[in-house]
Amino acid sequence: MKFLEVNSLEVINSALSWETSECILTGRVEAYSCKSAGTDKKLFKTLEQRYNTLAPGSISPDDIQVVSPFGRLTESTPRKTFFYLLATLNAAFPDNDFENVRPDQFIKMPSVEMVMNSVNTTLFNLGNDVVVNQYRLWDVLDEIVQLNECDVYTYNPDADDDPMNDEDGYLWSVNYFFFNRKLKRMIFFSIKSESLNAPIGQEEGELRQVEHCLLIQVIYPFFC
């Protein structure tokens, strides 16, 4: 997957780190072109070997790796969709390897509108409506991937394999993929929540104090 630099997304990402009285929220929106890189080719070859050799009619009710949210993985188009999602995760989290993620860890969402409403509700309830109302999140995404032509998937990892679960205070995360097959483009949208009351090390605590002081200096230059 090739990361696409989009200035309007940088503006949105700048507003996707904020705090409530109970948690710290960190989000990001990234755009990718479905153009294979070197590591992607290895992943694609692995998936082809794993699923393309399965014989038709060998599907059992328990064989979730064949019947998936993308369709039957014995067919080319569903395999490519699965590949693009795994390749996006590998690009978004380069320190992790998602080769062994199961197809059933993804869910295809019923509609783009449902996802938009869910994200809006989450942002509004957590006190960050600026991303939607001021920075026009959905207008920007529509310009990149034409939302009405996208399939949307969500990723629900096992607790032990969750790339977001890298902090003691981890609470939850949401991960959406907006995939336009015709344009061969993908938008990855995620938000992670961490508890404000989680224990932190001395160095991290001092760093947060410095960051907080710098933020106050920007807003109120006579403080600190």
C-alpha positions as CSV (number, residue, x, y, z in Angstrom):
1,M,0.0,0.0,0.0
2,K,1.3,3.5,-0.8
3,F,0.7,6.2,1.7
4,L,-0.9,9.3,0.2
5,E,0.0,12.7,1.6
6,V,-3.2,14.8,1.8
7,N,-3.0,18.3,3.3
8,S,-6.6,18.3,4.3
9,L,-6.1,15.1,6.3
10,E,-3.2,16.6,8.2
11,V,-5.5,19.4,9.4
12,I,-8.0,16.8,10.6
13,N,-5.4,14.7,12.3
14,S,-4.2,17.7,14.2
15,A,-7.6,17.9,15.9
16,L,-7.8,14.1,16.6
17,S,-5.9,14.2,19.9
18,W,-7.9,15.5,22.8
19,E,-8.9,14.8,26.4
20,T,-12.1,14.4,28.4
21,S,-12.5,14.3,32.1
22,E,-11.9,10.6,32.0
23,C,-9.8,9.6,29.0
24,I,-7.3,10.6,26.4
25,L,-8.4,10.2,22.8
26,T,-6.0,9.7,19.9
27,G,-7.2,9.3,16.4
28,R,-5.9,9.4,12.8
29,V,-7.2,9.3,9.3
30,E,-4.8,8.0,6.6
31,A,-5.2,7.6,2.8
32,Y,-3.6,4.8,0.8
33,S,-3.4,3.8,-2.8
34,C,-3.7,0.0,-3.3
35,K,-0.4,-0.1,-5.0
36,S,1.7,-3.1,-3.9
37,A,5.0,-2.5,-2.2
38,G,7.7,-5.1,-1.7
39,T,6.3,-6.4,1.6
40,D,2.8,-6.4,0.1
41,K,3.9,-8.8,-2.6
42,K,5.1,-11.3,0.0
43,L,1.8,-11.0,1.9
44,F,-0.2,-11.5,-1.4
45,K,1.7,-14.6,-2.3
46,T,1.1,-16.1,1.2
47,L,-2.6,-15.5,1.0
48,E,-2.8,-16.9,-2.5
49,Q,-1.1,-20.1,-1.4
50,R,-3.3,-20.3,1.7
51,Y,-6.7,-19.8,0.1
52,N,-6.4,-20.3,-3.7
53,T,-5.6,-24.0,-3.3
54,L,-8.7,-24.8,-1.3
55,A,-10.9,-27.1,-3.3
56,P,-14.5,-26.0,-4.2
57,G,-17.0,-27.9,-2.1
58,S,-14.6,-28.4,0.8
59,I,-16.3,-25.7,2.8
60,S,-17.6,-26.7,6.2
61,P,-19.8,-24.6,8.6
62,D,-16.7,-24.2,10.8
63,D,-14.4,-23.1,8.1
64,I,-14.7,-19.3,8.6
65,Q,-11.4,-18.8,6.7
66,V,-13.1,-19.7,3.5
67,V,-16.5,-18.0,3.9
68,S,-15.7,-14.5,5.0
69,P,-17.1,-11.0,5.2
70,F,-15.6,-10.4,1.7
71,G,-17.1,-13.5,0.1
72,R,-15.6,-16.9,-0.6
73,L,-11.8,-16.7,-0.3
74,T,-11.6,-19.4,-3.0
75,E,-12.5,-16.5,-5.4
76,S,-10.1,-13.9,-6.5
77,T,-12.0,-10.6,-5.7
78,P,-12.7,-11.5,-2.0
79,R,-9.1,-12.6,-1.6
80,K,-7.9,-9.2,-3.0
81,T,-10.2,-7.3,-0.6
82,F,-8.8,-9.3,2.4
83,F,-5.3,-8.7,1.2
84,Y,-5.8,-4.9,0.9
85,L,-7.2,-4.7,4.4
86,L,-4.2,-6.6,5.8
87,A,-1.8,-4.6,3.8
88,T,-3.3,-1.4,5.1
89,L,-2.9,-2.6,8.7
90,N,0.7,-3.5,8.0
91,A,1.3,0.0,6.6
92,A,-0.6,1.7,9.5
93,F,1.2,-0.4,12.2
94,P,4.7,-1.2,10.7
95,D,5.9,-2.7,14.0
96,N,3.2,-5.4,13.7
97,D,2.6,-8.3,11.3
98,F,-1.0,-9.0,10.3
99,E,-0.4,-11.9,8.0
100,N,-2.2,-14.3,10.4
101,V,-5.2,-12.2,11.1
102,R,-8.4,-14.2,10.5
103,P,-11.1,-13.1,8.0
104,D,-13.7,-13.3,10.8
105,Q,-11.9,-10.5,12.6
106,F,-13.4,-8.1,10.0
107,I,-17.0,-7.1,9.7
108,K,-18.5,-5.5,6.6
109,M,-20.7,-2.6,7.7
110,P,-24.3,-2.4,6.3
111,S,-23.8,1.2,4.9
112,V,-21.5,4.2,4.8
113,E,-24.2,6.3,6.4
114,M,-24.4,4.0,9.5
115,V,-20.6,4.4,10.0
116,M,-20.8,8.1,9.5
117,N,-23.5,8.4,12.1
118,S,-21.6,6.2,14.5
119,V,-18.4,8.2,14.2
120,N,-20.3,11.5,14.5
121,T,-22.0,10.3,17.6
122,T,-18.7,9.1,19.1
123,L,-17.0,12.4,18.4
124,F,-19.9,14.6,19.5
125,N,-20.4,12.6,22.8
126,L,-16.6,12.9,23.5
127,G,-16.6,16.7,22.9
128,N,-14.9,16.9,19.5
129,D,-17.4,18.1,17.0
130,V,-14.8,20.4,15.4
131,V,-13.5,17.5,13.2
132,V,-16.9,17.1,11.6
133,N,-18.3,20.6,11.7
134,Q,-15.3,22.8,11.2
135,Y,-12.8,20.6,9.4
136,R,-15.5,18.8,7.3
137,L,-14.3,15.3,7.9
138,W,-16.8,13.6,5.5
139,D,-16.4,16.1,2.7
140,V,-12.6,15.6,2.8
141,L,-13.0,11.8,2.7
142,D,-15.5,12.0,-0.1
143,E,-13.1,13.9,-2.2
144,I,-10.5,11.2,-1.7
145,V,-12.5,8.0,-2.0
146,Q,-16.1,8.9,-3.1
147,L,-17.8,7.6,0.0
148,N,-21.0,6.5,-1.8
149,E,-19.0,4.0,-3.8
150,C,-17.1,2.5,-0.8
151,D,-17.4,-0.7,1.1
152,V,-16.7,-0.1,4.8
153,Y,-15.1,-2.7,7.1
154,T,-14.3,-2.6,10.7
155,Y,-11.5,-4.6,12.4
156,N,-12.1,-6.3,15.7
157,P,-8.8,-7.9,16.9
158,D,-8.4,-10.4,19.6
159,A,-7.3,-8.7,22.9
160,D,-3.8,-10.2,22.6
161,D,-3.3,-9.1,19.0
162,D,-4.8,-5.6,19.3
163,P,-2.1,-3.2,18.0
164,M,-3.8,-0.4,19.9
165,N,-3.4,-2.2,23.2
166,D,0.1,-0.9,23.9
167,E,-0.7,1.0,27.1
168,D,-1.7,0.0,30.6
169,G,-4.6,2.4,30.4
170,Y,-6.1,1.2,27.1
171,L,-9.9,1.2,27.1
172,W,-11.2,0.8,23.6
173,S,-10.6,1.5,19.9
174,V,-12.5,1.8,16.7
175,N,-11.0,1.0,13.3
176,Y,-12.7,1.6,10.0
177,F,-11.6,1.0,6.4
178,F,-13.3,2.8,3.6
179,F,-12.5,0.9,0.4
180,N,-13.2,2.1,-3.1
181,R,-12.5,-0.8,-5.3
182,K,-12.9,1.2,-8.6
183,L,-10.4,3.9,-7.5
184,K,-8.2,1.4,-5.7
185,R,-8.0,3.6,-2.7
186,M,-8.4,3.0,1.0
187,I,-9.1,5.3,4.0
188,F,-8.0,4.0,7.4
189,F,-9.8,5.8,10.3
190,S,-9.1,4.9,13.9
191,I,-9.7,6.3,17.4
192,K,-8.1,5.0,20.6
193,S,-9.1,5.7,24.1
194,E,-6.8,5.5,27.2
195,S,-7.7,6.2,30.8
196,L,-6.6,9.4,32.3
197,N,-6.1,7.6,35.6
198,A,-3.8,4.9,34.3
199,P,-0.4,4.8,36.0
200,I,2.4,6.4,34.0
201,G,6.1,6.3,34.4
202,Q,8.0,9.3,35.8
203,E,9.6,10.3,32.4
204,E,6.2,10.0,30.6
205,G,4.6,12.1,33.4
206,E,7.2,14.8,33.0
207,L,6.8,14.8,29.3
208,R,3.0,15.2,29.6
209,Q,3.6,18.2,32.0
210,V,5.9,19.8,29.4
211,E,3.5,19.2,26.6
212,H,0.7,20.7,28.7
213,C,2.7,23.7,29.6
214,L,3.7,24.3,25.9
215,L,0.0,24.0,24.9
216,I,-0.9,26.6,27.5
217,Q,1.8,28.9,26.3
218,V,0.3,28.8,22.8
219,I,-3.2,29.6,24.1
220,Y,-2.2,31.9,27.0
221,P,1.4,33.1,26.4
222,F,1.7,34.7,29.9
223,F,1.4,31.4,31.7
224,C,4.3,29.1,32.5
